[in-house]
Amino acid sequence: MTAILIIVVGVICLVCGYVFYGSWLAKQWGVDPTRKTPAYELEDGVDYVPAKPAVLMGHHYSSIAGAGPINGPVQAAVFGWVPVFLWCVIGGIFFGGVQDFGSLFASVRHKGKSVGEIIHDTMGKRAARLFSIFALLVLVLVIASFVNVVAGTFASDNWGITTGTVTGNETTAMVSVLFIILAIVYGLLTNRAGLSTNVATVIGIVCIIAFLFVGLNVGLALSRTTWIVLIGVYITIASLVPVWILLQPRDYLSSFLLYAMMAVAVIGIFFSAFAGTATFELPAFTGWSTSIGTLFPALFITVACGACSGFHSLIATGTTSKQLSSEADAKPIGYGSMLIESALALIALIAVGMVFTKYTNGEFGSPAVAFSSGIALMFGAEESSVYNTVYALLTLAVSVFALTSLDTGTRLSRFMFTELFLKEGEASWRDATGIRKFLAYPLTGTLIMVVIGCVLGGLSLSQIWGLFGAANQLLAGLALLAVAAWLGNIGRNNKMFYIPMCFMLIATLTSLVMTVYNKIVLIGAGGAAWGDWFQLIFAAAMVVLAVILAIEGIQTLSSQAKAKKQKA
């Protein structure tokens, strides 16, 4: 019954947070449904494209989710279910939701520009440049990490089209490719042929079911290296083509897989509680120090997407803000998506609780496998036909979302790379001159980021993962700081940002400083590999950039407070 308690209490808290706290935030910030959004004001048919709320919700939710809200809670479960539960619920409502909603709203008021442009408006040009550099470093880690995950999930020892006995990797690869084709067809039907969203959605869901059946019987088998090259080509194209032809429809259709996965999991939780098919093994609390580190800061670095994730602010200000048709949709899409993701994190926590003994014994190759196994076990005994079917479908769903986050992250890197080389007053790369025009050209930045990301991802550097968590959470602290400074600048209440901002900065800087110290000790002892040097340099660079930005942000907030006091 512990599993039912976790999901019921958690969902009730999240719903109350959305209804009451989310509405209060919208009122405090001055969300105006009558105001024209950048999607209409700057509509260009490529990046600025008004989207229907349901479609944009699907894009945003699919992009921010990925495998994050599953991997984080599963790994952090070693602390026990109570710490993870509290962080997912409290973090989602008061940390992550505030960041996502605030970033989206601030970007809409800045013509759909990134957090860097918001910082430029409040803290100046130098701070904006530093943030853009920091964000690009994080996005390199995002691309490298997800290239690694996706290529590993798709890779097979066979070659070509396989039939009969198809491996999970070959099934996932086939369905993912079919998904891309379906997205393009859906985009053309709804945006060029005039087919209604509802009709197209029904057709899309039927096709998804058919593709799942096909994938379970016909696979696509290629080597890991081949997949890295193909993924690099795909994300390059995906970041450049109009959002309506691939990004919007693909993420929207993918979201139905995620919703279905969550529905299946909830049914399994209640079914297992009454049928006794699985037992919740996870203790309430295991101790302050575990295999992944001490509770602080490890818990708050490990559980990111299910509670608070800096990557969300990049998505909110990179793609979502350019497609928002009304400011009224900012709350359900920005704040609501975060809370749904927190609910998914709770489901992941329950799933690993069902197989916790096996998980701690190292019987699963990854957190995603533990998640799929835990949910599947709720429906039937291990290796039964029901278990195998549910397990295969859940594994497939998780893999699809890793690719979704990857192509969105690449598009974000294109935006931020271009912004980095534009002077004030220059609207696009066409306005720049000389070498800046070449560097600001969309294809240039995309290729640079994709090549670096694919090379790092192809090397399978486990050190990338060690950096990604801290870098991602540090980005969240800086995004909270940026939005707080902007709200203070326009005279709106920003006090709800102070505690989340300070906490995330302290937790992540602590983690990065610990990484720097440990790597220096390891290098001094002569036991360092190339990856250790990579972690040291990368972590040190992020600490320096973050400290400079934090100081400038705090000075800005202090100046605003003094000015307000003088007026009073």
N, C-alpha and C positions, 0 to 999 in steps of 0.2 A: 504493500500500500504506500510505501515511501515514494515510489515512482509517480503514483497518481497525485500525491500531495505536492510534489515538486512541480508538476505540469499545471495543476489546477491553481495553486496559490500563485505561481509565477505568471500565468496568463491573466489572472484577475488583477494583479499588480500592474502589469504592462498595459492592460486596457484602461485602468484608472489613470495611469500616467498619461496615456494618449488623450483621454477625454478632458482631464482637468489641467495637468501641467502643460500639455501641448497647446491647449486653447489659451492658457494664460500667457505663454511665450508669444503666440501670434498677436495677442492684444498689446503686450508690452513693446513689441518691435514695430508695430504699425503696419502689419500685412494688409495690403489694399487690393481686393479682388477687381476693382475697376481700373486699376493702373495697367497700361500697356506693357507687355513683357518683351524682352529682347528677341524672343522667337518670332514675334510679329514685326517689331521695330526694325530688326536687322536681317529679316528672312532672306536667305541666299540659296536655299535648295540643297545645300551641302552640309553645313554644320548647324546653322540656325534654321530649324524646321519645327513649327508647332506640332505637338503630338497630343493625341487624345490621352486623358489622364490614365486610363487603364494600360495603354501601350507604354507610356513613359514610366509608369509604376513598374511594369515588367522589366524594362530596360534597367532602371535604377536598382531595383532589388536584385536582379540577376548579377549585375556588375559588382555591387558591394558585397554580395554574399560569397561567390566562388566556393572554395573549400574552407575558407577561414572560420566560419562559425561552427564547423565540425572539428577541424584539427585542433584549434585552441582549447576548447573545453575538454576534449578527450585527453590531451596531454596534461592539462592542469588538474585532472581528476585525481592525480596522485596526492593532492592536498585534502581530498574528501569532498563530498557534495555540497556541504554548507558554504565554504568559501567561494566556490565557483558559482553557486546559485545566487548568493548575495551580490557578487560582482556583476553577473549578467543582468540582474534585475535593476540594481541601483545604478550600475554603469550605463545600462541602456537608457534608462529614463532621464538621469541627471547629467550624464557625461556624453555618451555617443549620440543620443537623440538631439541634445542641445547643439553639439558640433555640426551634425549633418543638416539639421533644419536651419541653423544660423548661417552656415556656409552657403547653402543653396539660396537663401533669402538675400544675403549680402552680394552674391554674384549676380543675381537677377537685377539688383539695384546698380550694378557696375557693368551693365551691358553684356552679361554672360561671361565676364572675364574671370581669370583664375584668382586664387588666394593671393598670389603675388601682386596682382593689380590692386587688390583691396589693401594690402600692406602699403603699396605705393601711395595710395590716397591718404593714409593716416600717419605712416612712419617715414615716408620718404623713399627716394629712388634707390639709395644704397641698400636699405633693408629689403626692398622688393627684389633686387638682384640677388642678394644673399639667399633669400627664401627660394627663389626660382632654382638656384644652383642646388640647394638642399633637396628640394622636391624632385629634381631630375636624378639625383643620386639615389633617392628612394625608388623612383620609377625604374631605374636600371636594375635594382634588386627585385622589383616586382616582375619585370620581364624575365630576368634570369631564373627566378624561382619558379614561375609558372611554365616557362619553356621546359624546365627540368621535369616538372610534374607531368605535364601533358605528354611530352615525348616518352617519358617512362611508362605512362599509362597506355599509350598507343602501340609501343614497340612490340615486335614479334620476331621470333626466330625463323618464321616462314617468309614467303615472298609472294605478293600478288593477291588475288581473290581466293579465299578459302571457303569451302562448304563442308557440310556434315558436322564434324566435331570442331567447333569454333571456340577459341580461347576468349577469356574476358577482355583482354587487350584488343583483339581483332574485332570483337563486337563493338566495343566502345569507339574504336577508330571509324568503323563503317557508319555507325549511327551519327557520329559527330559530323562526318562529311555530308551525309544526307541532310542533316540539320541546316548546314550552310546553304545547300541548294534550295531547300524549302524556304528559308528566310528570304532569299533573292526573289523567288516566285511570289511569296506573300507580299513583299514590298512592292513589286510591280503591279500585282492585282489590286492592292488597296490604294496605292498612290498614283497609278497611271491608268488602270482599267476601271476605276471607280467602284470596285466591289466593296460592300459595307464591311466594317470591322467585325461585326457579329458573325456574318456568314463566313468570312475568311477565317475567323478564329475556329469555328466548328470544323471547317475543312482542314485547318492546320492541326487541330488536336487529333482528328482521324488519321492524318498522315503520320503524326508522331507515333501513334499506336502501331501503325503499319510498319514504320521504320524500326521500331523496337523488335517486332516479330522478324523482320528481315535480318536485322543485326544479330539476333540470336542464332540464325541459321547460315548466314553468309557474312564472312568477315573480310577485313582489309588488313593485309599483313605486309608491313615494311619495317626496316631496321630503325633503330633509335636515331642514328645519324641522319638518315633520309627524312625522318619525321621532323627533326630540328630544322633542316633546310626548308621543308614544305611549310612548317609553322611560321618560319621567318618570312617567307613569301606571302603567306596568307595574312599575317598581322600587318604587314606593310601595305598591302592593298586595302585591307579593312579599315585602316586608319585614314585613308585618303579618299575613299569613295563616299558619296552622300550618305548621311545616317539613315535615310528612309529606305535605302535599298538593301542594307545588311544589318547594321547595328541595331536599329529600332526593332525590326521584325524578329531577328534572331533572339535577342534578349527577351522580347515579349513572349515568344513561343516557348523559350527555355524556362521561363518563369512557371509555366504550367507543370513542368516536370518537378520543379522545386515545391510547388504547392501540393502536388500529388504525393511527393515523398514525405512531406510533413504530415499529410492526412493519414497516410499508411502507418507512419510511426505512432501517431496518437491512437489510432485504432489498436495497434499492437500493444501499446502501453496498458490500455484498459482490458484488452483481451487476456493478456498474460497475467494481470493481477487477479482475474477471476478464474481463469482456466489453469493457472499454475504452470504454464509452459516455460517460464523463465523466472529467475530469482534475482532481485536487486542486491548485489553483493557489496556495493561501494559504501564504506563507513562515512559517518557524518564529518569526521575530521581525523586526519592521520598524523598531523604534526606540523611544526613550523618550518622544518627543513626536510626536503625530499630529494629525489634523484635529479630534479630540474632546478634545484636551488632553494633559497629561503622564500617564505611566503611573500615577503616584500624584498625585492620588486618582482620576483619571478611570476607570480600569479597575474599581475596586471600587465605584464609584457606578453605572456603566453596567450591569455584570453584577450584577443583584440577585437575581431569582427563581431563577436557576440556581445560586446559591451561598449567598446570605443575603439575606433580605428581611423588613423589619419588618412589612409587611402580613400575613405569615404568622402572626405572634404575635397579631394582632387576630382572625384567623379561628379560630385554635386556641382562643383564650379567649372568643370571641364566639359561635360556633355549634357548633363541633366538641365542645367540652367539655360542652355541654348535651345531647349525644346519645350520648356514649361509654357503652357498656353495661358495660365492664370495664376496670380499669386496665391489664390485660394487653394491651389493644388500643392503648394509648398509644404503644408503641414502633413497631409497624408503621404506624400511621396518622400519628403525628407525625414520627418519625424516618425511617421508610421512604418516605413520600411526598416528603419533601425530597430524598432520594437519587435517587428516580425522576426528579424534576424536574431534578436535576443531569445525569442521563443524557440527558434531552431537550435540555438546553443544549449538551451535547457533539454531539448530532445536528445541532442548529442551526449549530454551529461548522463541522461538516463540510459542511453544505449550502451555506453561504455560500462555503466554500473551493472549491466546484465552479464558482462563478460570480463569483469574487472580482474579476476584471478588470472585468467589467460592473458589479459593485457599486460599485467605486471610481470608475468613470466616470459614476456617477449614472444608470444605465439602469433602476433599479428605483424605484418610487414609495415603497416602504416596506420595512423589514426582513422583514416577513411575506411580501412578494412575492418577495424574494430567496431566502427559505427554501423556498417552494413551488417556485420555478423550479429551485433547486439539486437538490432531491430528484427532481423530475420529469425533469431532465436525465439522472439516473442510469439511467432506464428506456428512454430513447429520444431521438432527435434533436429539437431544438427545433421546435415546431409540428406534430410528428407526432401521430397520434391517441392513442397511449399517453401521450405527454408532456402533451397537453391534458387528458386525463381525470385523470391523477394530479395535475396542477397545480390543477385545479378542486376536486377533493376535499380537497386539503391546505389550500387557501385557505379553503374552507368550514369545515373543522375549527378552524382558528385563530380565525375570526370567532365561532364558537359559544362559545368559551371566554372571549372578551372580555365577552360578555353575562353569562356565569356569574359572573365576578369582580365585575361591576357590581351584580347583585342581592344578592350576598353582602355586598359592601361597604356597601350601603345598609342592610341589616339590622344590621350592626355599628354603624353610625352611630346607629341608633335606640337600641340598648342603651347606648352610651356617653353619648348626649345625656341619656337618662333618669337614668343614674347620677350625672351632673354636678349634678343638682338635688335629689338625695335626701340627707337627713341621716342620720347614723349611727343604725342601728336601724330605719330605714324600708326595708321589703322591696320595695315597688313604689310606683308613682305614686299608688295609692289611699291610701297612708299619709301622703302629703304634704298640705300645706294652702296655701290662698291661691294666689298667682301661681306658686309652686313646683309645685303640683299641675298647673296648666295646662301649664307648661313640661316637666314630667316625663311628661305624657300621651304615649303612643307616637306618635300621629298628628302631634302638634305638632313633635317633633324630626325626624320623617321628612320632613314637608313642608318644613321650614326647610332641611334638608340637601339635599333633592332640588332645590328651587327654585334655591338658590345654585349647586349643582353643574351643573344643566342650563343656567343662564344663562352660567356661565363656559365650559362645554363648547360651548355654541352660538356663542360669540364666536370659537371656533377660535384661542384664544390659544396660540401655540407656546411662550410662556413657561411655561405650565403644565408642560410636559414637562421643561423645564430645572430646575424646582423639585422635581418629583415624585421623581426619582432620589435626590437628596440627602436630602430629607425622609423618604423611605421607609427609607433606610439608617440615618439617624440614629435613627429609631424602633426599628430592630433593636438598636442599641447600648443604648438605654434599656430595651428589653425584657430584654436580657441582664443588665443591671444590676439590674432589678427581681427577676428570678428568682434571681440570685446572692444578693441581700440576703435574700430569703425563705428560701432553703436554709440560709444562714448562721444565720438566726434560729431555725430548728428543729434546728440542730446537724448538718446534713448537709454532705457535701463539696461545695463550690461553686467550687473552684479552677479547674476546667475552663472557667469562664466568664470569668476575668480577662483572658486574652489576646484572645479574640474581642471582649469588651466594650470594652477600651481601644482596640483597633485600629479598630473601627467608629466609635467616638466621634471619634477623631482624624481619620480619613479624611473623615468627613462634615462635621465642623465646619470642616475645612480647605477643603472644597469650598464650603460656604455662605459662609465669610468671603471667599473669592475672588470669589464672586458679588456679595456686598455691595460689595466694593472696586471691581470692574469697573463696577457700575451707578452708583456714586457718581462715578467718573471720566467715564462716559458722560453722566450728567446734568449734571456740571460743564461739559462741553464743549458742552452745548446740543443734543445729538443724541438725546435720550431720547424714546421713545414712551410711551403709557400703560402698556403691558405691562412696560416696564422699571421704572417706579415700582412696579407690582404685585409684581414679583420682588424688588425691594429691600426693600419693607415686609414681605413674607411671609418672606423669608430672614432678615432681622434679627430678626423676632419669634421664629422658630424657634431661632435661635442663643441668644437670651436665655433662652428657656424651657429649652432643652437644657442650657445651662451651669448654671442653677440646680438642675435635677434631678440633673445629674451630681455637683455639689458635695454635695448632700444624700445621694446614694447612696454616694459615697465616704466621707463621714462615718459613715454607718451601717455600712458594711463595716469601717471602722477601729475603731469602737466594739465591734463583734462580735469582732474580732481581739484587742482589749485584754481584753475579758471572758473570752475563751477562755484567754488567757495567764495571767490571774489565777487562774482555776480550776485550771490545771495547776500 
